Amino acid sequence: MITDSKLQRDVQNVLNWESSINVGEISVTAKDGVVILTGAVPSYFEKVEAERTTGRVDGVKAIVEELKVKLPILISTRIRMLLDLH
């Protein structure tokens, strides 16, 4: 049986190798095969990709995905400016 710490490391390693995911603010914990992803990513695509990538790791029985999408400041500022125009 895989230990929680090994599963956590395996998931972190796979996420680090996935070039389409900015893992800078993603935290990974594991307990009895359940992996919990918390933190923030800059896009919805990366949120979905992090969950999908995690699911490919041997030993993962379930995923609790608690990632938030945090738009880059430049984009969110531009959106606010456009909303203020209306």
Contacts in CASP RR format, 6 or more apart in sequence:
PFRMAT RR
TARGET T0000
AUTHOR 0000-0000-0000
METHOD contacts of the structure
MODEL  1
MITDSKLQRDVQNVLNWESSINVGEISVTAKDGVVILTGAVPSYFEKVEA
ERTTGRVDGVKAIVEELKVKLPILISTRIRMLLDLH
2 10 0 8 1.000
2 33 0 8 1.000
2 58 0 8 1.000
2 59 0 8 1.000
4 30 0 8 1.000
4 31 0 8 1.000
4 32 0 8 1.000
4 33 0 8 1.000
5 30 0 8 1.000
7 30 0 8 1.000
7 33 0 8 1.000
7 35 0 8 1.000
7 57 0 8 1.000
7 59 0 8 1.000
7 60 0 8 1.000
8 28 0 8 1.000
8 29 0 8 1.000
8 30 0 8 1.000
8 35 0 8 1.000
10 57 0 8 1.000
10 58 0 8 1.000
10 59 0 8 1.000
11 28 0 8 1.000
11 30 0 8 1.000
11 35 0 8 1.000
11 54 0 8 1.000
11 57 0 8 1.000
11 60 0 8 1.000
12 23 0 8 1.000
12 28 0 8 1.000
14 53 0 8 1.000
14 54 0 8 1.000
14 56 0 8 1.000
14 57 0 8 1.000
15 21 0 8 1.000
15 23 0 8 1.000
15 26 0 8 1.000
15 28 0 8 1.000
15 50 0 8 1.000
15 53 0 8 1.000
15 54 0 8 1.000
16 23 0 8 1.000
18 49 0 8 1.000
18 50 0 8 1.000
18 53 0 8 1.000
20 45 0 8 1.000
20 46 0 8 1.000
20 49 0 8 1.000
21 41 0 8 1.000
21 46 0 8 1.000
21 49 0 8 1.000
21 50 0 8 1.000
21 53 0 8 1.000
22 41 0 8 1.000
22 42 0 8 1.000
22 46 0 8 1.000
23 50 0 8 1.000
25 39 0 8 1.000
25 40 0 8 1.000
25 41 0 8 1.000
25 70 0 8 1.000
26 37 0 8 1.000
26 38 0 8 1.000
26 39 0 8 1.000
26 40 0 8 1.000
26 41 0 8 1.000
26 50 0 8 1.000
26 67 0 8 1.000
27 37 0 8 1.000
27 38 0 8 1.000
27 39 0 8 1.000
28 35 0 8 1.000
28 36 0 8 1.000
28 37 0 8 1.000
28 54 0 8 1.000
29 35 0 8 1.000
29 36 0 8 1.000
29 38 0 8 1.000
30 36 0 8 1.000
32 61 0 8 1.000
33 59 0 8 1.000
33 60 0 8 1.000
33 61 0 8 1.000
33 62 0 8 1.000
34 61 0 8 1.000
34 62 0 8 1.000
34 63 0 8 1.000
34 64 0 8 1.000
35 54 0 8 1.000
35 55 0 8 1.000
35 57 0 8 1.000
35 60 0 8 1.000
35 62 0 8 1.000
35 63 0 8 1.000
35 64 0 8 1.000
36 63 0 8 1.000
36 64 0 8 1.000
36 66 0 8 1.000
37 50 0 8 1.000
37 51 0 8 1.000
37 54 0 8 1.000
37 63 0 8 1.000
37 64 0 8 1.000
37 65 0 8 1.000
37 66 0 8 1.000
37 67 0 8 1.000
38 66 0 8 1.000
38 67 0 8 1.000
39 66 0 8 1.000
39 67 0 8 1.000
39 68 0 8 1.000
40 67 0 8 1.000
40 68 0 8 1.000
40 69 0 8 1.000
40 70 0 8 1.000
41 47 0 8 1.000
41 50 0 8 1.000
41 67 0 8 1.000
41 68 0 8 1.000
41 69 0 8 1.000
41 70 0 8 1.000
42 69 0 8 1.000
42 70 0 8 1.000
42 71 0 8 1.000
42 72 0 8 1.000
43 69 0 8 1.000
43 71 0 8 1.000
44 69 0 8 1.000
47 65 0 8 1.000
47 67 0 8 1.000
47 69 0 8 1.000
50 65 0 8 1.000
50 67 0 8 1.000
51 63 0 8 1.000
51 65 0 8 1.000
51 67 0 8 1.000
54 60 0 8 1.000
54 63 0 8 1.000
55 63 0 8 1.000
71 79 0 8 1.000
END
